[in-house]
Amino acid sequence: VQGPVEGLVSEIGNEFVGVISQEMGTRRGELMHQETTASGAIRQTYIITTRALIGLRNQLLTATKGTVIMNSLPHGYQPLGAKLTSTRNGALIAYEAGTTTPYALQTAESRGELYIGPGVEVYAGMVIGLNRRQEDMEINVCKAKHLTNMRSSSSDGVVQLTPFTDLSLEQCIDFINDDELLEVTPKSLRLRKRELDPNKRKRAAK
């Protein structure tokens, strides 16, 4: 079975060569040529599969602090190799169905990077963020803080949250592992576990 490959040309500062080489190696890109431009930038030419390009632009922009310049063109077809191995951390998974609350999200954001904000309808098994650790973690993002008196009601009304990451379609496709799915509707993109039942997921992982 063959798949499409592309020729990718990138220009980066010398300080980012190692970072780019590592990312391209992870995606099995083959370095064909490297040169230094008149401005001192490093220009690299890679051959890489089209499927490995998914999510690459965002990764390189982040790694190079927005300085990378890159373009790609179709280069033909090659036999498909082994599937790319995911190197991302585990997912943060909604524990139960409900509406996300600022209080619960404030606790959740200490566990990793969130992909949703407050007031969002979620369901059990829905992926709501990226864990700081390698394993998946279920977390309650719908919990409300119990108030005991009028003073606590007024003082606990405002919660400072870190802005969540709003993933694009390309970023969502790049994110999902074999045990995950992406739901696409006209109004939203939802990441979820293929198996929503946590007990069945645990049994399948053994």
VENGIZI-V959251 format. One record per residue. N is the residue number from 1. RES is the residue in three letters. PSI is psi in whole degrees, 0 to 359 (none if undefined). Layout:
# VENGIZI-V959251
N_RES_PSI + N_RES_PSI
This chain:
# VENGIZI-V959251
1_VAL_132 + 2_GLN_155 + 3_GLY_161 + 4_PRO_144 + 5_VAL_159 + 6_GLU_154 + 7_GLY_121 + 8_LEU_126 + 9_VAL_127 + 10_SER_149 + 11_GLU_128 + 12_ILE_163 + 13_GLY_153 + 14_ASN_329 + 15_GLU_346 + 16_PHE_4 + 17_VAL_316 + 18_GLY_319 + 19_VAL_316 + 20_ILE_318 + 21_SER_321 + 22_GLN_315 + 23_GLU_319 + 24_MET_326 + 25_GLY_319 + 26_THR_325 + 27_ARG_8 + 28_ARG_38 + 29_GLY_143 + 30_GLU_118 + 31_LEU_122 + 32_MET_329 + 33_HIS_146 + 34_GLN_138 + 35_GLU_162 + 36_THR_128 + 37_THR_172 + 38_ALA_333 + 39_SER_356 + 40_GLY_358 + 41_ALA_157 + 42_ILE_120 + 43_ARG_123 + 44_GLN_143 + 45_THR_125 + 46_TYR_154 + 47_ILE_126 + 48_ILE_147 + 49_THR_149 + 50_THR_322 + 51_ARG_330 + 52_ALA_346 + 53_LEU_343 + 54_ILE_121 + 55_GLY_353 + 56_LEU_318 + 57_ARG_314 + 58_ASN_321 + 59_GLN_316 + 60_LEU_324 + 61_LEU_319 + 62_THR_315 + 63_ALA_329 + 64_THR_14 + 65_LYS_38 + 66_GLY_12 + 67_THR_348 + 68_VAL_142 + 69_ILE_124 + 70_MET_146 + 71_ASN_151 + 72_SER_151 + 73_LEU_149 + 74_PRO_140 + 75_HIS_4 + 76_GLY_207 + 77_TYR_147 + 78_GLN_158 + 79_PRO_137 + 80_LEU_131 + 81_GLY_196 + 82_ALA_154 + 83_LYS_144 + 84_LEU_139 + 85_THR_129 + 86_SER_137 + 87_THR_9 + 88_ARG_165 + 89_ASN_180 + 90_GLY_171 + 91_ALA_150 + 92_LEU_126 + 93_ILE_134 + 94_ALA_132 + 95_TYR_327 + 96_GLU_167 + 97_ALA_149 + 98_GLY_196 + 99_THR_130 + 100_THR_143 + 101_THR_150 + 102_PRO_320 + 103_TYR_313 + 104_ALA_322 + 105_LEU_329 + 106_GLN_322 + 107_THR_319 + 108_ALA_324 + 109_GLU_345 + 110_SER_347 + 111_ARG_342 + 112_GLY_204 + 113_GLU_126 + 114_LEU_147 + 115_TYR_6 + 116_ILE_161 + 117_GLY_189 + 118_PRO_156 + 119_GLY_20 + 120_VAL_133 + 121_GLU_125 + 122_VAL_168 + 123_TYR_160 + 124_ALA_130 + 125_GLY_354 + 126_MET_135 + 127_VAL_124 + 128_ILE_1 + 129_GLY_184 + 130_LEU_124 + 131_ASN_153 + 132_ARG_344 + 133_ARG_174 + 134_GLN_330 + 135_GLU_157 + 136_ASP_152 + 137_MET_128 + 138_GLU_140 + 139_ILE_144 + 140_ASN_112 + 141_VAL_11 + 142_CYS_3 + 143_LYS_134 + 144_ALA_149 + 145_LYS_132 + 146_HIS_126 + 147_LEU_141 + 148_THR_338 + 149_ASN_177 + 150_MET_325 + 151_ARG_313 + 152_SER_328 + 153_SER_321 + 154_SER_323 + 155_SER_335 + 156_ASP_7 + 157_GLY_334 + 158_VAL_123 + 159_VAL_128 + 160_GLN_120 + 161_LEU_146 + 162_THR_134 + 163_PRO_132 + 164_PHE_161 + 165_THR_119 + 166_ASP_100 + 167_LEU_141 + 168_SER_172 + 169_LEU_317 + 170_GLU_318 + 171_GLN_322 + 172_CYS_316 + 173_ILE_321 + 174_ASP_332 + 175_PHE_318 + 176_ILE_140 + 177_ASN_180 + 178_ASP_332 + 179_ASP_17 + 180_GLU_159 + 181_LEU_162 + 182_LEU_123 + 183_GLU_126 + 184_VAL_122 + 185_THR_168 + 186_PRO_336 + 187_LYS_345 + 188_SER_161 + 189_LEU_127 + 190_ARG_127 + 191_LEU_142 + 192_ARG_161 + 193_LYS_144 + 194_ARG_317 + 195_GLU_116 + 196_LEU_331 + 197_ASP_119 + 198_PRO_326 + 199_ASN_320 + 200_LYS_325 + 201_ARG_318 + 202_LYS_320 + 203_ARG_321 + 204_ALA_333 + 205_ALA_344 + 206_LYS_none
